[in-house]
Amino acid sequence: MRGWSWLCRKISNSTPSFVDNIFIYSENERIFFLNPNSPDWISIKLYYKPIFDLINNENSEKDIFDFISYNYVDEKDLLISQLKNLFLTSSVFKNNFKVKSSNNKQKYLPNNIYLSLTDNCNLHCVYCYATERKKNEDTTIEKWKDYVSSLIKFIGKPNFIFTGGEPLTLPYLFELASFIKEKGCELVLLTNGTLILTDEIASKISNLFSLVKISLDTLDEKTSKEIRGVGVIEKVNNAFFLLKNKGCNVQILSTVTTKTCNSINSFTEHFENQVNFQPFYLMGRGKKQKELSITGEQYYKFLTETDKFRYLHDYRNRINTFRNNPCKRCAMATNEISIDQNGNVYPCHLLHYDEYICGNLNEQNIKDIYYNSEIMKKIRSINVDNLPQCKICPIRNICGGACRARIDVINNGLFGHDDFCIFEKKQIFDALLFSSG
């Protein structure tokens, strides 16, 4: 009882205040108070802002509660209860800082393994990012089975993502997929969809892959012909609905450009809302297609014209996973690695360049490569606390520094930044504004 009495006196006599580096942002009748370091935040309607204006290390909690009782009569009990809890638990207030400590000796394990199965492709898309990297000859299925077996022995049951080139040009693709599936691993297929021509092929894919992502950008034949080639729309449309009819989890992966940005809604509706968007980047062949380029601000505008969260639901759906749990970096070299046909190991599927080869599975075991490669260790050392642009940004511990590989490939370097920081910031601000608590 003495402990409870002491706590009650402490609550009633304390003068709460925000942390010194509190970041405050308001828009559209909403406001949030963010501690960038934790990160932790409180998001409210502007109607309640006068309450939080009193949190200045001068007014006691009793003063604040009296203000609520007088000005928010109908809600006073609920508001006071909620605020008492926040004063005790939220890291936006001083003395409540609860950021998770990082362990420098943490042993990562990659959960997503990209297998770059082939450099062959039946299309010639104008912004293919893979065109800048060195082409490799296809290897044997026995080699791939050896690579996969060593990865499974080290990791357990990671997810394997089949990519290329076009994976479906590989004659033994289904045999390799069956081998991996029998080991209890999940499989994802990244494809242009144009070789999924029959019910039989769709059945095999549906039985083996938990997710299929098909690239397509528009339903306008003239534009599609310019970007991906003749007849692609019809083939992808056929592939999508063949797979859907088999119960397959299939999504369209669409690149937004100046030529496709105004048809986002109709495109999404045609494919039954199973569409994920990505912006056009000046990578690979795309460096010669600057007229297709859009800015981060334009991309945000295109995706939010109809509904703020129709296409930008990712951060809103998982924003609370970042509370007091900072994201310091992207997944490359930690949760994600990539393997090519020669057994070379890379920190990311976008970084298949000689300077990023971390080791070779024909010469070293994957555990040694993953933990001891100087390239892997260097990339893991990059985080939002030492990236010049990121370390001063209020949402750094939610964004995690965006895609370092993308920024590097478009010639800004691993420590650089690009115009799409604007997009990242806007979508995270939206998620914070409309999050609960």
N, C-alpha and C positions, 0 to 999 in steps of 0.2 A: 504493500500500500504506500510506503514512503517513496518508492521509486516512481509510482504512478503520479503521486502528488507533485513530486519534483518535475516530472515531464510536463504536467499541466501548467505549472508556474512558468516553466521555460517557454512553452508555446505562447502563453498569454503575454509575456513580458518581452519577447524577442522583437527585434526590428529587422525584418527580412530585407534582403537586397539581392539584386541580380549579380551574377559574376561580372568581373570587370570588363571582359571582352564580349559581353552580350551583343548579339546582332539582332536587330529588329527590322522587320519588313512587313509592309501592308499593301494590300491590293484587293479591289473588288469586295469591300466590306469585310475582309478578313485580315488578321495580323498574326505573325508568329514571333516568338522570342526564342532565339537559338543560341545555345552554348556550342560554338564550333568545335571545341576540343573533345567533348564527350563522344559523339555529339548527343545533345538532348535538347528538347524544345517543348514549348507550349503553344498551341494554336487555338485561337478564339475568334469570335465575331468582334468587329470593331465596337459593337454596342457595349462590350464588357471592358474595353480599354481603360476607362476611368478608374477601375479597380486596380489595374496594374500600374497606372501612373503613380499610385500611392506607395508602390514598392520601391523605396529610395533610401533605405537605411535611416530614415528619420521617423516614419510612422510605425507604431507598434502593430502587432497583429490585431490587438484589440481595436485600435483605430480603424484598421482596414475592415474588420468584421462589422464594426458599428456603421461604417459607411455603406456596406452592403445591405445591412438591415434597414437602413433608412431609404436607400435609393433603388433597391431591387427586392421590394417587399415580397412579391409572390415567389421568388426563387431563393430567398435568403438561406434557407436551411440547406438546400442542395449546394449552393455556391460556397457557403462557408465550409461545409464538409469537404468539398473537392479541393478548396484552397488549402485547408489544413493539411490534407494529404500531400499536396504538391510541395508545401513548405518543408515537409519532412523528407520527401523522396526525390524531388526533381533536381537534376544537376544544373538547371539554369540559375539556381540560387546558390549563394556562397555556402560552403561547408557541406555541400551534398555531392561533391564531385566523385563520380563512380566509374570513370573510364576504365575499361578492361586493360590490365597491364599486358604488354607484349613480351613474349619470351624469345630472346634473341637466339636461343638454341632450338627453337621450334623445328620439328621435322615435318616438312610438308609431304604430301603425297598427291600426285596428279590424279584427278578423277575423270578428266576428259582428254582422251587421246585421239588426236587427228591422224588419220592414215591417208597420206597423199598417194593414192593407189596408182595413178597414171597421169602423165602430162598430155595424153591424147584427148582431143575433144572434137566433136562433130559440128560445133558452132564456132563462130569467129566474132564474139561480142565486142563491141567497140570500146568497152571499158573494163575488159578482163584484167584483173590485177596480177594474174599469174604470168603474164607475158614477159615480165622483166627478169624472171629468175631462170637459171640454167635448166635446160630440158634434160630429163633422164630417160633412159630406156626402161621399159617395163621389166620387172623381175618375175620370178617364178612364184607359184602359190606356196611351194615348200618354204621359200625364204620368208614370205609373209607369215606363215604359220609359226616359224621359228621366232620372228620378231614379236608376234602377238603372245606366244607362250611365255617368253621372257618377261614381257610387260605384266601379264596376269600373275606370274609367280612373284613378282616384286610388289605389285599394287593390290592384288585381290581381284575385284570385279569392277574395273572402271567402265565408263561409257566409251565406246569407239565410234568416231565420226568418220564416215567414208567420204572422201573428197577427191579432187583432182585439179585439172582436167575434168573429164566426164567419167565418173566411176562405172557407168553402165556400158562403156566401151570395153571394159576388161572382161575377157571370156570366162574367167573363173570367179567372178564376183560373188555369185550365189553360193558357191562351194566354200569360199572364205567366210562369208557371212554365217553360214550354217556352222562352221567350225567354231566361230566366236560365240554364237548363240548357245551352242551346246555347253560352253564353259560357264554359262549363267550371266553373261554380260549383256547390257543394253546396246542397241545399235541405232545410229542415226545416219540417214542418207542425204547428202547434198547433191542435187542433180538439176540439169536443165529440163528434164522431163520428156524430152522429145523422143526418147527410145523406149518409153513405156507405151507400147503400141497395142498390146493385146491383153485380154482378160487373164491369160496364163501368167504373163510377166507381172501384172498387178497383184495377182494372188501370191506369187513368190515373195514379192517385196513386202506385202502386208503381213505375211507370216514371219518375216525375219526382222523387220525394222520397226522400232517403237515410234519413230518419228521420221517423216520424209519432208524435206524442204525443197521446193521447186522454184527456180528463178524465173520470174516474168515481171514485166514492168508496165504493160499497157494492153488494152484491148483494141487499140487503133492499129490496123494492119500496116499502114504507111510508116508510122513511127516504129513499130516493132521490127519491120523489115530493115529500117535504117540501123537499129540498135543490135538486134540479134539474128536477123536473117528471115528468109521467106518461109511461110507456113508454120512458124513457131507457135503462134497463138492457138491454132487449131489442135496441134499436137499436145500442147500443155493442157489445154482445156479438157481434152480427151483423157489425158493421164490423171488429172486431178479428180475427175468424177469416176473413173475406173477404180482408183484407190479408195475414194470415199465410199463407194458401193461395197468395197471389201472390208469396211470398218477400220481403215487405216487412219492414223493420226497424220494428216497431211496439211502442210501450210505452204502458201505462196510467199516467197521472199522477193519483195519488190524494191527496186532502186528508184528513188525519187530524183528526177531531173527537171530541167526547165521545160522539157517536152511532155512530162507525165504528171506534173504537179497539180494540174487542174482537174484530173479525173480520178482522184483518190477514192472518193465516196462510191462512185459507180463501179469502180474496179473491185473494191472491197465487197460490195453487195453481190456482185456476180459470183465471187468465190466464197460466198456464205460466211463472210467475216473471218475467214481463216487466212488472214494476210498480215505479215509483219513487214514493216518498212525500214529501209536504211537509206541514208543520203548518198548521193553521188560524191565520190572522192577523186581527187586528181592522182590516181594510182595506175600503174601499168599502162595499157593503151589509153586509159582515160586522160592521161596527161596531154594528149593531142585533141581532146574533146572539151576544151574549156567552155565552149558555148552551152554545154549541158550542166555546168556547175551552178550550185545554189549555195547561199550562205546559211550559217546556223540559224540566223534570225528568220530567214525565209522558210527554212525547213520547219521550224516551230510554227510559223503562221499557217503553212499548208496543212499541218497535222491537227491544228486546233480550231480551224475555221468553223467547223460544224459543232464540235463538242470537245471541251478541253481534255477529257480523259478517254475519248473513244479509241484513239490510237496511242495515247501516251499513258497507258495504264500500268506499265511495269513498275515504276517507282511508287506510284500510289498504292499498288497492291502489296508492296514489301517494304514500305518506308519504315515501319516500326522495327524491322529487323536490324536497323542501324542504330537504334537508340542505345546509347552507352556501349556501342559495339562498333568502333570506327573501322571503315574500309580504307586501307592505306595504299592499295595498289590494284592494278588489274590482274587477271588470272594467269597471265603468261609466266612460265617458269615455276609456277606454284601449283595451281589447280589444273593447268593445261600445258601439254607439250604436243609436239607434232613429229611424225616419222615419215621419211620419204622412201622411195623404192630401193635406194641403196643402203638403207638402214641408218642414215644420218638422223640425228636427233636435234630438233630445234625447239626454242622456247615458246614458239607460237606458229600457227599455220600461215600467218602473214609474213613471217620472217625467214622464208626459205632462201637464204643467201649464204654464200660461203663464210662470210664473217660471223654468222650466227650458228654455225655448226658446233654443237656442244660435245659431240662424240659420235661413235658409230657402233651400232649393235653387233656388227660382225667382228669387232675388235675389242669391245669393252662390255661389261654388264651394265644394264640400265641403272642399277642402284648407284654404281660408281659415277656414271655420267650425270645422273640427276642431282646428286648431293655434292659432287666434287668439281664439276665443270666450272671454270672461272667465269665463263659467260653466264651460266645460270646464276652463280652467286652475285655477279655484278648486277644483273637485271633484278634480282630479288632485293638488292639494296636500294633500288629506286622506289621512292614512295612520296606521298604528298607533303611530307615534312621537309624534303630536300629538293623538290621540283620548284624552281623559281616562281612560276606563275601560280602554282597550287598552294604554296605554304602561306600565302596571304589571302586565300579565298575562304569565305565563311562556310561553304558547303564541301570543303575538301575531303572531310572524313565520311562523306556520303557518296560523293562522286568517285573517289578513289583514283583520281588523276586521269580518267577516261582511258581510251585505248592507246597505250604507248606505241604499239606496233604500227597502228594506222598513222600516227603522227610522225613516226620515224620514216615510214615508207613514202610519205608525201614530202620528204626532204626537210623536215623540221627537227629531226634528231630525237633520240629517246627522251631527252630532257626538255624538248620544246613544247609548244602548244599550238593550237590551230583555232580557226574561226568558230568551230563547233563547241567551244567552251560556252559560248552564249546560249546555245541550245541546251546543253547539259544543265546550266544554271537555271534556265527558265522552267524546265520540266521538274527539276527538284524543288524549286520554290513553290510550284503549283502543288506538288505532293505534300509539302510541309504545311502550306496554308490550309489545305483541306483534310489534313490528317486529324485523328482524334487525339485529345489530350494535349 
